[in-house]
Amino acid sequence: MFGLAQGLRHTFRQLAKSPVFTAVSILTIALGMGANTAIFSVMNAVLLRTLPVPNPQQLVYFHLKNQPLNTSQTGYGDMSMSMPVFAAMRTRKEVFQDVIGFAPLAFEKVAVRIAGEPEEVWGEMVSGNFFTGLGVQPVLGRGFTLQDESTHASISVLSYAWWKGRFGGDQEILGKTVYIKGIPVTVIGVAPPGFGGVDPAHRRMDFWIPLQNRPELNAWGAPPTDHTLYGSPNWLALDIVSRLQPGVTAEQAAAQLTPAFQNALASASPVDPRDQKPLLVLSNIRGVESLRDDYELPLRFLMSMVGLVLLIACANVVMLMMARNAGRLPEFCLRQALGANRRALFLQLFQESVAAAGDPKVEYTIVGVAGNSRYTEVRETDRPMAYLPFSQTQGVLGMQYELHTMGDPKMLIGEAAKLIHDTDSNLPLEKPMTQADQFAETISRERLIANLSVFFAGLAGFLVAIGLYGTMSYGINRRTMEIGVRMALGAQRREVLRMVLAESLTVTTLGLALGIPASLAVARTLRSMMYGLSPNDPLSILLALAGIAAVTLAAAIFPARRAASIDPMRALRME
């Protein structure tokens, strides 16, 4: 222990003697680790994180493969189920401890009025065992019961975040009334901190109510004239999450329940025998379900990129240590002459390194022909479109209004909100945005990946520059005598400068010869993540080459100038 403490004291003294080296080494490792930590945090939130509930590994989502053609679907892709399926699955206690159903009250936020002005928040209806099945205990009041579900009680539980932010943590909130789509609802509880529900697309609900049969509070905001949760057995609109019995895997449960699952679908809406049989798939709850398909590949690519950045950072520190230790050769020789063995020198260097590191058919009369159009996002190809009068079409959930102005379009938002409020005090202005904002939202994934890629590419370039500087410094320290001899024999300073720069550019050229084909190969896998850009875009390649050349020159110029300024006689005496 005494030897270790003495070695550490010597280590810190050595680091204090080289503050620039110490700072650069620490900064290099910090940047590499910081980049990895940042991307892993995002990756954990989107792909890996589990719910803040007891035994989250037991929770699974229901998925339907091969949806019957005679059913209609409203929800999150293959996650939507019918009420008969929910009723059949919740009785299977040999497989599940609890089966929980839930459905949002709207595709986006739902209109809520508290006292005066209306606003938009996230809300959903859930089964009576929602809180007990998940093992969530409200911090204030109580959760729901199966009786609340069966009577479709007009009660609500608020999320902790909304209770704190909107109501200021009012301890007297229990018993107060909140108007949801104009329906009065009584607050009976507040969920614990950190819990935002199990919605696969939005991990932060603001309130929950029991499953409803009111036409005003229909699932997904669908018109009750088309479908209702309890009156339309062939309407797939209910999401289901279940808690498995201990020792039962998701695959075992799906295999055991598939026959009952198919029967429940067929009894509510007969399946055509010519269709593929519907299948039940159970998936563990982790990350954000709706974002995994879009972001899993980009995030794993970014994780690989920042892993490479960390590798570069570690290599740079190694080269810096080698360059620094090359100048300490006389010190090591002296210490060996005084009795220090190789093990002691290795431990010393190691310590220094560690210290630095919704029908009936309706006929329509065609009155015109319009061109194909993109419907949901800019990445999709043009598709055939049909335009119908709004008042003559059934099953439309909502309508968007487009306002034109000669000035700033955001100036119209206040007037539009006032007009809607004057029409109905329960209606807020739903998601107002300009067309430019709407376009930016459709390419938000590409913009995120591009910004992060540029940042990490710049960080990698910075670390490469440090590594090149360390490598060049190490090489020059090793060649001090050679350079001195060259200059003693008549070599000019500019010739030495040219020689060192040429060597560094030669190394860079070899790196580019290997790196360009590799980058083109990797870029082809990123085609799906780019919009309006080819993987082998000539401008991007030229800019990358120019950037690498600039980094190389910036990293090599200082060691090259130092080599050109070596005093020949002093260099020979040093050796």
C-alpha positions as CSV (number, residue, x, y, z in Angstrom):
1,M,0.0,0.0,0.0
2,F,2.9,2.4,0.8
3,G,4.4,1.7,-2.6
4,L,1.1,2.3,-4.3
5,A,0.6,5.6,-2.5
6,Q,4.1,6.7,-3.3
7,G,3.6,5.8,-6.9
8,L,0.4,7.8,-7.1
9,R,2.1,10.9,-5.5
10,H,4.8,10.6,-8.2
11,T,2.1,10.2,-10.9
12,F,0.3,13.4,-9.9
13,R,3.6,15.3,-9.8
14,Q,4.5,14.1,-13.3
15,L,1.0,15.1,-14.5
16,A,1.4,18.5,-12.9
17,K,4.6,19.0,-14.8
18,S,2.8,18.6,-18.1
19,P,-0.5,20.5,-17.7
20,V,-1.1,20.7,-21.5
21,F,-0.6,16.9,-22.0
22,T,-2.8,16.2,-18.9
23,A,-5.6,18.5,-20.1
24,V,-5.6,17.2,-23.6
25,S,-5.6,13.5,-22.5
26,I,-8.5,14.1,-20.0
27,L,-10.4,16.1,-22.6
28,T,-9.9,13.4,-25.3
29,I,-11.2,10.6,-23.1
30,A,-14.0,12.8,-21.7
31,L,-15.2,13.7,-25.2
32,G,-15.2,10.0,-26.3
33,M,-17.1,8.9,-23.2
34,G,-19.5,11.8,-23.3
35,A,-20.5,11.0,-26.8
36,N,-21.1,7.4,-25.9
37,T,-23.1,8.3,-22.8
38,A,-25.3,10.8,-24.8
39,I,-26.2,8.3,-27.5
40,F,-26.7,5.5,-25.1
41,S,-29.1,7.6,-23.1
42,V,-31.2,8.2,-26.1
43,M,-30.9,4.5,-27.1
44,N,-32.0,3.4,-23.7
45,A,-35.0,5.7,-23.7
46,V,-36.2,4.6,-27.1
47,L,-35.2,1.0,-27.3
48,L,-34.2,-0.5,-23.9
49,R,-35.9,1.3,-20.9
50,T,-38.6,-0.6,-19.1
51,L,-41.6,0.8,-17.2
52,P,-41.2,2.1,-13.7
53,V,-43.4,-0.6,-12.2
54,P,-42.8,-3.8,-10.2
55,N,-41.4,-6.7,-12.4
56,P,-41.6,-4.9,-15.7
57,Q,-40.1,-8.0,-17.5
58,Q,-43.5,-9.8,-17.0
59,L,-45.4,-7.2,-19.0
60,V,-46.2,-7.8,-22.7
61,Y,-48.0,-6.1,-25.5
62,F,-50.6,-7.9,-27.7
63,H,-50.0,-7.9,-31.5
64,L,-52.2,-9.2,-34.2
65,K,-50.8,-10.7,-37.4
66,N,-52.9,-11.4,-40.5
67,Q,-55.8,-9.1,-39.6
68,P,-59.2,-10.6,-40.8
69,L,-60.4,-8.7,-43.9
70,N,-63.9,-8.2,-42.5
71,T,-62.7,-6.2,-39.5
72,S,-61.8,-2.6,-39.3
73,Q,-58.8,-1.2,-37.4
74,T,-58.1,2.0,-35.6
75,G,-55.0,2.3,-33.5
76,Y,-51.3,1.6,-33.5
77,G,-50.8,-0.7,-36.4
78,D,-51.0,-4.4,-35.4
79,M,-51.5,-3.6,-31.7
80,S,-55.3,-3.0,-32.0
81,M,-57.7,-5.7,-30.6
82,S,-61.4,-6.0,-30.3
83,M,-63.5,-5.9,-27.1
84,P,-64.4,-9.6,-27.5
85,V,-60.7,-10.5,-27.7
86,F,-60.1,-8.5,-24.5
87,A,-63.0,-10.2,-22.7
88,A,-61.7,-13.7,-23.7
89,M,-58.1,-13.1,-22.8
90,R,-58.7,-11.6,-19.4
91,T,-60.2,-14.9,-18.2
92,R,-57.0,-16.9,-18.9
93,K,-55.5,-16.8,-15.4
94,E,-53.3,-19.8,-16.0
95,V,-51.2,-17.6,-18.4
96,F,-51.8,-14.1,-17.2
97,Q,-51.9,-12.5,-13.7
98,D,-53.8,-9.5,-15.3
99,V,-55.0,-8.4,-18.7
100,I,-55.3,-4.6,-19.1
101,G,-57.0,-2.8,-21.9
102,F,-56.6,0.9,-22.9
103,A,-57.5,3.2,-25.8
104,P,-56.6,6.9,-26.3
105,L,-59.5,9.4,-26.4
106,A,-58.1,10.9,-29.6
107,F,-55.4,10.4,-32.1
108,E,-53.6,13.4,-30.8
109,K,-54.3,15.4,-27.6
110,V,-57.9,15.7,-26.2
111,A,-59.8,18.8,-25.4
112,V,-60.0,19.5,-21.7
113,R,-61.5,22.5,-19.9
114,I,-60.5,23.4,-16.3
115,A,-62.5,26.4,-15.0
116,G,-61.9,28.9,-17.8
117,E,-59.9,28.4,-20.9
118,P,-59.8,25.0,-22.7
119,E,-56.5,23.2,-23.4
120,E,-55.2,20.1,-25.1
121,V,-53.6,17.2,-23.1
122,W,-53.0,13.5,-23.5
123,G,-55.7,11.2,-22.1
124,E,-57.0,7.7,-22.5
125,M,-59.6,5.3,-21.2
126,V,-58.4,2.1,-19.4
127,S,-59.8,-1.0,-17.8
128,G,-60.6,-1.1,-14.1
129,N,-57.5,-3.1,-13.2
130,F,-55.1,-0.7,-14.9
131,F,-53.3,0.5,-11.8
132,T,-53.6,-2.7,-9.7
133,G,-52.5,-4.9,-12.6
134,L,-49.4,-2.7,-13.3
135,G,-48.7,-2.6,-9.5
136,V,-49.0,1.2,-9.5
137,Q,-50.1,2.8,-6.2
138,P,-51.4,6.4,-6.5
139,V,-49.7,9.0,-4.3
140,L,-53.0,10.7,-3.7
141,G,-56.5,9.2,-3.6
142,R,-57.2,5.9,-5.3
143,G,-57.0,4.2,-8.7
144,F,-59.8,2.5,-10.6
145,T,-61.7,-0.7,-9.8
146,L,-63.5,-3.3,-12.0
147,Q,-66.8,-1.8,-10.8
148,D,-65.7,1.6,-12.1
149,E,-65.1,-0.1,-15.5
150,S,-68.5,-1.9,-15.5
151,T,-70.4,1.3,-14.6
152,H,-68.3,3.5,-16.9
153,A,-67.8,5.9,-14.0
154,S,-67.2,9.6,-14.7
155,I,-64.0,9.7,-12.7
156,S,-60.3,10.4,-13.5
157,V,-56.8,9.8,-12.2
158,L,-54.3,12.5,-13.0
159,S,-50.6,12.0,-13.8
160,Y,-48.2,13.3,-11.2
161,A,-46.5,15.6,-13.8
162,W,-49.8,17.2,-14.9
163,W,-51.0,17.5,-11.4
164,K,-47.8,19.4,-10.4
165,G,-47.6,21.5,-13.6
166,R,-51.2,22.4,-14.2
167,F,-52.6,22.3,-10.7
168,G,-49.5,23.3,-8.7
169,G,-49.6,20.1,-6.7
170,D,-53.0,21.1,-5.1
171,Q,-53.6,18.7,-2.2
172,E,-57.3,19.5,-2.4
173,I,-57.6,18.3,-6.0
174,L,-59.6,15.2,-5.1
175,G,-63.3,15.7,-5.8
176,K,-62.8,18.6,-8.2
177,T,-64.3,18.5,-11.7
178,V,-62.5,18.5,-15.0
179,Y,-64.4,18.8,-18.3
180,I,-63.2,16.3,-20.9
181,K,-64.8,17.0,-24.3
182,G,-67.5,18.8,-22.3
183,I,-68.2,15.9,-20.0
184,P,-67.8,16.6,-16.3
185,V,-65.4,14.1,-14.7
186,T,-64.4,13.9,-11.0
187,V,-60.8,13.6,-10.0
188,I,-60.3,10.7,-7.6
189,G,-56.5,10.2,-7.6
190,V,-53.0,11.2,-8.6
191,A,-50.5,8.7,-10.1
192,P,-47.0,8.4,-8.6
193,P,-44.0,10.3,-10.0
194,G,-42.4,8.9,-13.2
195,F,-45.4,6.9,-14.3
196,G,-47.0,8.1,-17.5
197,G,-48.9,5.0,-18.6
198,V,-48.2,2.2,-21.1
199,D,-49.3,3.9,-24.3
200,P,-46.8,2.6,-27.0
201,A,-46.5,6.0,-28.7
202,H,-46.7,8.4,-25.8
203,R,-45.1,7.5,-22.6
204,R,-46.6,10.5,-20.8
205,M,-50.4,10.5,-20.4
206,D,-51.9,13.4,-18.5
207,F,-55.0,11.6,-17.2
208,W,-56.9,8.4,-17.3
209,I,-60.6,7.5,-17.1
210,P,-62.4,4.1,-17.0
211,L,-63.5,2.5,-20.2
212,Q,-66.5,4.5,-21.4
213,N,-69.6,3.8,-23.5
214,R,-70.5,7.5,-23.9
215,P,-70.7,8.6,-27.5
216,E,-68.8,11.8,-26.6
217,L,-65.9,9.8,-25.2
218,N,-65.5,7.1,-27.9
219,A,-62.1,5.5,-28.3
220,W,-59.7,7.4,-30.6
221,G,-62.3,10.1,-31.0
222,A,-64.1,8.1,-33.6
223,P,-67.7,9.1,-34.6
224,P,-70.1,6.8,-32.7
225,T,-72.2,6.5,-35.8
226,D,-69.4,4.4,-37.3
227,H,-68.0,2.3,-34.4
228,T,-68.2,2.1,-30.7
229,L,-66.0,0.1,-28.3
230,Y,-68.8,-2.0,-26.9
231,G,-71.2,-2.0,-29.8
232,S,-68.8,-2.9,-32.7
233,P,-67.3,-6.4,-32.1
234,N,-65.4,-6.3,-35.4
235,W,-63.7,-2.9,-34.6
236,L,-60.1,-3.4,-33.5
237,A,-59.4,-0.3,-31.4
238,L,-58.4,-1.5,-27.9
239,D,-54.7,-2.0,-27.0
240,I,-53.9,-4.7,-24.5
241,V,-51.0,-5.2,-22.1
242,S,-50.8,-8.2,-19.9
243,R,-48.7,-9.4,-16.9
244,L,-47.5,-12.9,-17.4
245,Q,-47.6,-15.5,-14.7
246,P,-44.2,-16.3,-13.2
247,G,-42.2,-18.8,-15.3
248,V,-44.3,-18.2,-18.4
249,T,-42.5,-16.7,-21.4
250,A,-44.1,-14.6,-24.1
251,E,-43.7,-17.3,-26.7
252,Q,-45.3,-20.0,-24.5
253,A,-48.2,-17.7,-23.7
254,A,-48.8,-16.9,-27.4
255,A,-48.7,-20.5,-28.5
256,Q,-51.1,-21.5,-25.7
257,L,-53.6,-18.7,-26.4
258,T,-53.7,-18.6,-30.2
259,P,-56.6,-21.0,-30.5
260,A,-58.7,-19.0,-28.0
261,F,-57.6,-15.8,-29.6
262,Q,-58.7,-17.0,-33.1
263,N,-62.1,-18.2,-31.7
264,A,-62.7,-14.8,-30.1
265,L,-62.1,-13.0,-33.3
266,A,-64.2,-15.5,-35.3
267,S,-67.2,-15.4,-32.9
268,A,-67.4,-11.7,-33.1
269,S,-66.6,-11.4,-36.8
270,P,-66.5,-14.7,-38.9
271,V,-63.1,-15.2,-40.6
272,D,-63.2,-16.1,-44.3
273,P,-61.6,-19.6,-44.5
274,R,-59.6,-18.5,-47.6
275,D,-57.9,-15.8,-45.5
276,Q,-54.7,-16.5,-43.6
277,K,-55.4,-17.4,-40.0
278,P,-54.9,-14.5,-37.5
279,L,-51.9,-15.0,-35.2
280,L,-51.2,-13.7,-31.7
281,V,-47.8,-12.3,-31.0
282,L,-46.6,-11.0,-27.6
283,S,-43.7,-8.6,-27.2
284,N,-41.9,-7.4,-24.1
285,I,-42.4,-3.8,-23.2
286,R,-39.2,-1.8,-23.6
287,G,-38.4,1.7,-24.9
288,V,-41.1,3.4,-27.0
289,E,-42.9,0.9,-29.1
290,S,-43.9,3.3,-31.9
291,L,-40.4,4.7,-32.3
292,R,-38.4,1.4,-32.4
293,D,-39.1,0.6,-36.0
294,D,-38.1,4.2,-37.2
295,Y,-35.2,4.8,-34.9
296,E,-33.7,1.4,-34.0
297,L,-31.4,1.2,-37.1
298,P,-30.3,4.9,-36.9
299,L,-29.6,4.7,-33.2
300,R,-27.6,1.5,-33.5
301,F,-25.6,3.1,-36.4
302,L,-25.0,6.2,-34.2
303,M,-24.0,3.9,-31.3
304,S,-21.4,2.2,-33.6
305,M,-20.2,5.7,-34.7
306,V,-19.6,6.9,-31.2
307,G,-18.0,3.6,-30.3
308,L,-15.5,4.3,-33.0
309,V,-15.1,7.8,-31.6
310,L,-14.2,6.3,-28.2
311,L,-11.8,4.0,-29.9
312,I,-10.1,6.9,-31.6
313,A,-10.0,8.8,-28.3
314,C,-8.3,5.8,-26.6
315,A,-5.8,5.4,-29.5
316,N,-5.0,9.1,-29.3
317,V,-4.2,8.9,-25.6
318,V,-2.0,6.0,-26.3
319,M,-0.1,7.9,-29.0
320,L,0.1,11.0,-26.7
321,M,1.6,8.8,-24.0
322,M,4.1,7.3,-26.4
323,A,5.1,10.7,-27.7
324,R,5.5,12.0,-24.1
325,N,7.3,8.9,-22.9
326,A,9.7,9.1,-25.8
327,G,11.0,12.4,-24.4
328,R,11.4,10.8,-21.0
329,L,13.9,8.1,-22.1
330,P,16.8,9.6,-20.2
331,E,14.6,9.6,-17.0
332,F,13.8,6.0,-17.4
333,C,17.4,5.0,-18.1
334,L,18.5,6.9,-14.9
335,R,15.8,5.3,-12.8
336,Q,16.8,1.8,-14.1
337,A,20.4,2.6,-13.3
338,L,19.3,3.6,-9.7
339,G,17.6,0.2,-9.2
340,A,14.1,0.5,-10.6
341,N,12.9,-2.7,-12.3
342,R,10.7,-2.9,-15.4
343,R,7.7,-3.8,-13.3
344,A,8.0,-0.6,-11.3
345,L,8.3,1.4,-14.5
346,F,5.3,-0.3,-16.0
347,L,3.2,0.3,-12.9
348,Q,4.3,4.0,-12.9
349,L,3.3,4.5,-16.5
350,F,0.0,2.6,-16.0
351,Q,-0.9,4.8,-13.0
352,E,-0.2,7.9,-15.0
353,S,-2.4,6.6,-17.9
354,V,-5.2,5.8,-15.5
355,A,-4.9,9.1,-13.7
356,A,-5.2,10.9,-17.1
357,A,-8.2,8.8,-18.5
358,G,-63.6,3.1,-39.4
359,D,-69.3,0.4,-44.7
360,P,-72.5,0.8,-47.2
361,K,-71.2,1.5,-50.6
362,V,-71.9,5.0,-51.9
363,E,-71.8,6.1,-55.5
364,Y,-70.1,9.4,-56.3
365,T,-70.2,11.4,-59.5
366,I,-66.7,12.3,-60.9
367,V,-66.5,16.0,-61.5
368,G,-62.7,16.4,-62.1
369,V,-59.3,14.7,-62.2
370,A,-56.4,15.6,-59.9
371,G,-52.8,14.5,-60.0
372,N,-51.2,11.9,-57.6
373,S,-50.1,13.3,-54.3
374,R,-48.1,12.4,-51.2
375,Y,-50.3,11.9,-48.2
376,T,-48.4,11.4,-45.0
377,E,-44.7,12.3,-45.5
378,V,-42.2,13.6,-48.0
379,R,-40.4,10.2,-48.2
380,E,-43.3,8.3,-49.7
381,T,-44.0,8.1,-53.5
382,D,-46.9,9.8,-55.0
383,R,-50.2,7.9,-54.7
384,P,-53.6,8.1,-56.4
385,M,-55.9,10.3,-54.4
386,A,-59.7,10.8,-54.3
387,Y,-61.2,14.0,-52.9
388,L,-64.7,13.9,-51.5
389,P,-67.0,16.6,-50.0
390,F,-66.6,16.6,-46.2
391,S,-70.3,16.9,-45.4
392,Q,-71.1,13.9,-47.6
393,T,-68.5,11.5,-46.2
394,Q,-69.1,9.2,-43.2
395,G,-66.3,8.1,-40.8
396,V,-64.2,11.3,-40.9
397,L,-62.7,11.9,-37.5
398,G,-61.9,15.5,-37.9
399,M,-61.2,18.3,-40.3
400,Q,-58.2,20.5,-40.8
401,Y,-58.5,24.1,-41.8
402,E,-55.9,26.0,-43.8
403,L,-55.6,29.7,-43.5
404,H,-53.7,31.9,-46.0
405,T,-52.2,35.3,-45.2
406,M,-49.8,37.7,-46.9
407,G,-47.8,38.2,-43.7
408,D,-46.5,35.9,-40.9
409,P,-48.9,33.0,-40.7
410,K,-48.3,32.6,-36.9
411,M,-50.0,35.9,-36.4
412,L,-53.3,34.2,-37.3
413,I,-53.1,31.6,-34.5
414,G,-54.5,33.9,-31.8
415,E,-57.4,35.1,-33.9
416,A,-58.2,31.5,-34.9
417,A,-58.1,30.3,-31.2
418,K,-60.5,33.1,-30.2
419,L,-62.9,32.3,-33.0
420,I,-63.0,28.6,-32.1
421,H,-63.4,29.4,-28.4
422,D,-66.3,31.8,-29.2
423,T,-68.0,28.9,-31.1
424,D,-67.5,26.3,-28.3
425,S,-65.9,27.1,-25.0
426,N,-64.8,23.4,-24.6
427,L,-62.8,23.4,-27.9
428,P,-59.1,24.4,-27.9
429,L,-57.1,25.1,-31.1
430,E,-55.7,21.6,-32.0
431,K,-52.1,21.5,-33.0
432,P,-51.8,24.7,-35.0
433,M,-48.7,24.8,-37.3
434,T,-47.5,26.4,-40.5
435,Q,-46.9,24.3,-43.6
436,A,-43.1,24.9,-43.1
437,D,-43.4,23.4,-39.6
438,Q,-45.4,20.5,-40.9
439,F,-42.8,19.7,-43.5
440,A,-40.0,19.9,-40.9
441,E,-41.9,17.5,-38.7
442,T,-42.0,14.9,-41.5
443,I,-38.2,14.9,-41.8
444,S,-37.5,15.2,-38.1
445,R,-35.8,11.8,-38.0
446,E,-33.5,12.7,-40.9
447,R,-32.7,16.1,-39.4
448,L,-31.8,14.5,-36.0
449,I,-29.6,11.8,-37.6
450,A,-27.9,14.4,-39.8
451,N,-27.2,16.8,-37.0
452,L,-25.9,14.1,-34.7
453,S,-23.8,12.6,-37.5
454,V,-22.2,16.0,-38.3
455,F,-21.5,16.6,-34.6
456,F,-19.9,13.2,-34.1
457,A,-18.0,13.5,-37.4
458,G,-16.6,16.8,-36.2
459,L,-15.7,15.2,-32.9
460,A,-14.0,12.3,-34.7
461,G,-12.1,14.8,-36.8
462,F,-10.9,16.6,-33.7
463,L,-9.8,13.4,-32.1
464,V,-8.0,12.3,-35.3
465,A,-6.2,15.6,-35.4
466,I,-5.0,15.0,-31.8
467,G,-4.0,11.5,-32.7
468,L,-2.0,12.7,-35.8
469,Y,-0.3,15.3,-33.7
470,G,0.7,12.7,-31.1
471,T,1.9,10.3,-33.8
472,M,3.9,13.0,-35.5
473,S,5.4,14.2,-32.3
474,Y,6.3,10.7,-31.3
475,G,8.0,10.1,-34.7
476,I,10.0,13.3,-34.5
477,N,11.2,12.5,-31.0
478,R,12.4,9.2,-32.3
479,R,14.1,10.8,-35.3
480,T,15.8,13.7,-33.6
481,M,19.3,12.4,-34.4
482,E,18.4,11.6,-38.0
483,I,17.0,15.1,-38.6
484,G,20.0,16.7,-36.9
485,V,22.4,14.7,-39.1
486,R,20.4,15.7,-42.2
487,M,20.6,19.3,-41.3
488,A,24.3,19.0,-40.4
489,L,24.9,17.6,-43.9
490,G,23.2,20.6,-45.5
491,A,19.5,19.9,-45.5
492,Q,17.5,23.1,-45.5
493,R,14.7,23.8,-43.0
494,R,12.1,24.0,-45.8
495,E,13.2,20.6,-47.0
496,V,12.8,19.1,-43.6
497,L,9.4,20.7,-43.3
498,R,8.4,19.4,-46.7
499,M,9.6,15.9,-45.8
500,V,7.5,15.7,-42.6
501,L,4.4,17.0,-44.3
502,A,4.8,14.6,-47.2
503,E,5.1,11.7,-44.8
504,S,1.9,12.7,-43.0
505,L,0.0,13.2,-46.3
506,T,1.2,9.8,-47.4
507,V,-0.3,8.2,-44.4
508,T,-3.5,10.1,-44.9
509,T,-3.6,9.1,-48.6
510,L,-3.3,5.4,-47.5
511,G,-6.1,6.0,-45.0
512,L,-8.3,7.5,-47.6
513,A,-7.7,4.7,-50.0
514,L,-9.0,2.3,-47.4
515,G,-11.6,4.6,-45.9
516,I,-13.5,5.8,-49.0
517,P,-14.6,2.3,-50.2
518,A,-15.5,1.4,-46.6
519,S,-17.6,4.6,-46.2
520,L,-19.4,4.0,-49.5
521,A,-20.2,0.5,-48.4
522,V,-21.6,1.7,-45.1
523,A,-23.5,4.5,-46.7
524,R,-25.5,2.1,-48.8
525,T,-27.0,0.8,-45.6
526,L,-28.1,4.3,-44.6
527,R,-30.1,4.9,-47.8
528,S,-33.4,4.5,-45.8
529,M,-32.3,7.1,-43.3
530,M,-31.6,9.9,-45.9
531,Y,-34.0,12.1,-47.8
532,G,-32.9,13.8,-51.0
533,L,-29.3,12.6,-50.7
534,S,-27.5,9.8,-52.5
535,P,-25.1,7.5,-50.5
536,N,-22.4,8.3,-53.0
537,D,-23.1,12.0,-53.3
538,P,-20.0,13.6,-55.0
539,L,-20.2,16.9,-53.1
540,S,-20.3,15.1,-49.7
541,I,-17.3,13.0,-50.7
542,L,-15.3,16.0,-51.9
543,L,-16.2,18.0,-48.7
544,A,-15.1,15.0,-46.6
545,L,-11.8,14.7,-48.5
546,A,-11.2,18.5,-48.1
547,G,-12.0,18.2,-44.4
548,I,-9.6,15.3,-43.9
549,A,-6.8,17.1,-45.7
550,A,-7.4,20.2,-43.6
551,V,-7.3,18.2,-40.4
552,T,-4.1,16.4,-41.5
553,L,-2.4,19.7,-42.3
554,A,-3.5,21.3,-39.1
555,A,-2.3,18.3,-37.1
556,A,1.1,17.9,-38.9
557,I,2.1,21.5,-39.3
558,F,3.2,22.0,-35.7
559,P,5.4,18.9,-35.4
560,A,6.8,19.6,-38.9
561,R,7.8,23.2,-38.0
562,R,9.3,21.9,-34.7
563,A,11.3,19.4,-36.7
564,A,12.5,22.1,-39.1
565,S,13.7,24.2,-36.3
566,I,15.9,21.6,-34.6
567,D,19.5,22.7,-33.9
568,P,21.7,20.1,-35.4
569,M,24.5,20.3,-32.8
570,R,22.0,20.1,-29.9
571,A,20.2,17.1,-31.5
572,L,23.5,15.3,-31.8
573,R,24.5,16.0,-28.2
574,M,21.1,14.8,-27.0
575,E,21.8,11.4,-28.6
